[in-house]
Every structure is written in structure tokens, then in C-alpha cells.
Amino acid sequence: QVHLEEFGGGSVQAGGSLQLSCITSGIYFSMCGVAWYRHFPGKERERVSSMGVSADTTYADSVKGRFTISQDTARNTFYLQMNDLKTEDTAIYYCAACTTPSGRSHEYWGRGTQVTVSS
């Protein structure tokens, strides 16, 4: 059974940093791709960052230069390092694994973790 769970959310002041972790079980995520998404209230979910099977990465324009996705296959964990956080980064963050055939989403999801950035 596949399971993903996020850790590391919380509250931080603008300019601060947080690292989100996604601990996985039941999958070899390095073989199917991973991503981080976020959801703002009243808006559609946004893909923040992704890492493909070749360790190629993508980032939303709004986070480029501030966020970094990485993975540790030995720990079955992937990460999102978030630096220079802004109030507009406040959202629920979800980890996801295994890119769908369309490439537009992922098969498996965590429950989400709240990130709140205050001014």
C-alpha cells in the first residue's frame, strides 16, 4: 500500500525558511517522479516544484530561486526547502508521487501540511 506523509509545515515570519519532508512507503518514487503542490483557499491547486526520474526539476515562476526540491532515496523521503518565504506562500502544501500518463498530475498524494508566513 502506498503512503505519503508530509512533515515540516508550520508558521514562520516573512524572510524565514522551512523544509518540508515527504516520507513515503510502498513506492520507488525515484522511478516515477515526485512533486510538491500547494492550495490557496478559493483557488486551484498549483504545482510548486517537481522532480522527474532523471532528477530533472521544475519550479513555478513564483518560487524560482527560493525553493529547492531534493530527494533521499535511502530514506524514502523527498524534500522542499523553502527560503525567503513570503506571505503569499501561505497555503496547504501537498507532496505527490508518480506522474500520471498525461504528465499533468500525480497518482499518489499526502494529506497536506499548512504553511503560514506572517509579515
Secondary structure as GFF3:
##gff-version 3
##sequence-region A 1 119
A	DSSP	beta_strand	3	7	.	.	.	ID=ss1
A	DSSP	beta_strand	10	13	.	.	.	ID=ss2
A	DSSP	beta_strand	18	25	.	.	.	ID=ss3
A	DSSP	three_ten_helix	29	31	.	.	.	ID=ss4
A	DSSP	beta_strand	34	39	.	.	.	ID=ss5
A	DSSP	beta_strand	46	51	.	.	.	ID=ss6
A	DSSP	beta_strand	57	59	.	.	.	ID=ss7
A	DSSP	beta_strand	67	72	.	.	.	ID=ss8
A	DSSP	three_ten_helix	73	75	.	.	.	ID=ss9
A	DSSP	beta_strand	77	82	.	.	.	ID=ss10
A	DSSP	three_ten_helix	87	89	.	.	.	ID=ss11
A	DSSP	beta_strand	91	99	.	.	.	ID=ss12
A	DSSP	beta_strand	106	109	.	.	.	ID=ss13
A	DSSP	beta_strand	113	118	.	.	.	ID=ss14
###
